[in-house]
């Protein structure tokens, strides 16, 4: 399958290069009406962005770098974290077609075992008490064979499986999953989606080391609150929210 195939199920803009697919798609939306699930995919990003201003290393033409727009006008602003949940679940479940050991590291990094395979950046626009627009940017390591940057623990699907994977087909399948989850959310399945997300969390079971502004500590995952806060219980029994 090609990105511009007539059988591709959603409107798509395929670019050889852009500074950021999120920026490109947000400009498209600002310039006029853009159909829901319109996607911008790029072979290379010159300024790919991650959480907390981090950059994203991706070799040209080897990975999935894309952004997709949703219009969750039915969703209260205080529940906007559900958009992050449906996108991360969609990618996790797509990767589980190829390998096991996939989980979601709060809030929305995708891990294979102890290594990061995917980063997600969600940018929500609010109108009053509702979410008017969500742009979800995804960097998924698919066919890259080596990483030269400073990121401590990257991994690609090719490194895991030993095989090369077709990018447009994988993108199509991820978008179909996002679309299906979005319809579930529209139909009132927020609690079921939140529960599925919690069950998919990295280090969901047992006690593990964490670090915050006060230093290192041992804790276990207790909950993720509806607004998106992670709740940990440390070994002294105190609850910590992030």
C-alpha positions, 0 to 999 in steps of 0.5 A: 500500500502507498500513502496516496492509495485510493484505498487509504481510509482517511484523508492524508497528506504525505510529506518528504520532510517537515519541521513537525507534523503537528505544526503542519496539521495545526496550520492546515486546521487554522486555514480552513475546514479539515475533515476529522481523522485527516492525517499528516505523515512525513518521511522526516522531521527536522524539529520533531517534538516530544513531551516536555520539549524533548526532540525525537530522533528518527532516520529518514523514511524508516519510521512512522511520523504522523499527526491526526486531528480529532474533534471531540466537542462532546468531551469535557475539558476535564476529561481531555486525557481520554484522547491520550488514552485512546491514541496510546491504546491504539498504538499499543494494540497494533504493536501487539500484533507483532510482539508481546511485552508492550505497555504504556508508560504514563502518560503516553509513551509506548514501551517494549519491555524496558525500552521506548518504541513510541512517543506521543504528543497531544495538543488540545484546543478548548472552547469553554468547557469542551475540547474543540480540537485534538491533534495527536502527534506520533513518532513510532520506531518501525524500521530503524536499525540503530540509534545515534542520539542521546536517548537512553533506551530507544528500540524499533520494531525491526530490532525486536522482530528482525523484519522490515514492516510496511509503513503505510499499512501500519499507519492505516491500521493504527488510524482504524483503531483510533477511529474505533476507539473514538466512536466508543468514546463518543458513545459513552465508553469513557470508563471502559477505556480508562480501565483498559488504559490502567491495565496496559500501564508499564510496571502496573504490578509490583513495586518499582523505583521512581524519581521526582523533585525530592529524589528517588523512592520506591512505589507501586501504581495505584490509579490514574485519575480521570484528569490524568494524574498518576497515583503512586503509593510509596513503601511507607503507604503515602499516596503521591499524585503527578 
